[in-house]
Structure formats: structure tokens, C-alpha cells
Amino acid sequence: MTGHAPRDIVGKDTKLTQAEVLITQPTIMVVDDCEIVLEVTKHLLEEAGFHVMTRSSARGSTAAILKEQPSCVLMDVSMPALSGTEIVRLIKEKSDIRVL
């Protein structure tokens, strides 16, 4: 499969299990309170070959990030109740996950 983009790994004719797909594709978690942003971002990232998880609320996102350990998190910094900046602070306090 050398030279194939990640999206080529999972096609209609393959017999990969969901667990194998998760191993072969980096996981990106998108956290945003705007459903349109979540849908468009998820679609674009999946087309690029990533496994995408979405969260539409800041509440519970810290726990989900710590539990799921995604390869990358794209986060809205201005959400109601709990800002993305506050979630980053909590993640830094509770883990050694790198934050850019």
C-alpha cells in the first residue's frame, strides 16, 4: 500500500474492522458549539483520510480528550460556559498531552 493516501486504505472492497481503521487513521477531535462548523470540518477531515470525533459542547470535552487521546484536537476557543482556553488549561493540569 505504499504511496496510497490514508483514505485509500479503507475502501468498499476492503475487509478492515473498525478497530483496524482506528489504528491506521490518525484521530482528530473537533470541539465546537456550531453544528455547521462541526459537519463541514468533519467532512473535510474524513475526506483527507482522518478518523474524526466531534463534540458540540465544551462540557465533558476535557474528560473525552483525556479518555480518547486523539492525535489532534481542533477547538473553538470562544464557547459558552467553558472556553477552549480553559479546557486547554485543564488538560495541561491533568496530563502531559502536548498543547500547541
N, C-alpha and C positions, 0 to 999 in steps of 0.2 A: 504494500500500500504506500510505498514511498512516493512522495510527490503529490499525494492527494490532500486536499483541504479537509479539515475535521468534518465538515458536513457530508463529505463523500463516504465517510466511514459508515454512516447509518443511512442506508437506502432501503427501498422497498423490497429488494431481493436478499437482504442480509438477515441473519438469524441471531443478532445480538440481543441479549436480555437487557432490561432497563438498568440493571446493576453494571453491566459491561459498558453501556452507553455513558453512565456517570463516570466510570473510570477513564474512558477515552476522551471525554469532553471536559474542559475546564468549566467550573460552575461560577456564574455571576449572579449575585443577588441584587435586585433593584428595589430600592425603597423610595416610594414617592406617594403623596396623597392624591395625585391627579391620575385618574384611571387612564386617560388618553396617553399620558406620558408613559405609564407602565406598559400599555398594549403596544405602542409603537416601538419603544425601546426593546421590549421582549422579542418582538417580531424581527427587528434588525439584528439583534444579537444571535438569535436562533438561526437566522439565515447565514450568519457568519460562522456557524458551527459550534456555538456555545450552548451549554445547558443553562437555562435561566430560571431563577426562582424570583417571585415578586412578593412584595408586602406593600399594602396600601395604607399602612398606619405606622407611625413611629413606635407606638406602644407594642411591646413584645419583640421589637426588632433586635434589640441588644441580645436577648436570650436566643433568638433564632440564629443570629450571626455566630454566637459562641457555640451553639449546638451543631449547626450545619457546616461551619468552617469553609465558606465559599472561597474560591480563588481570588475573587474580587467583589467589592460592594460598591455600587453606584447609588449615592444617597442624596436626596433633596435636603438641603440644609435649612430650609425655612418651612417646616411643617408645624401644624398646630399641636399644642400640648407638649411636645418634646422635639427640640430641634435636632437636625442631623449633627450639628456641632456637639450637642450634649451627648448624643449616642456615641460619637467618636471618643469623647472623654470617658464615658463608662466602659467602653471596650478597652481602652488603654489601661484603665484601673484593674480590670478583671482578667486580662490575658496579655500574652506577648504578641498578639497579632499586629503586624506592621500596618501603620496608618500613614497614608501619603497626603 
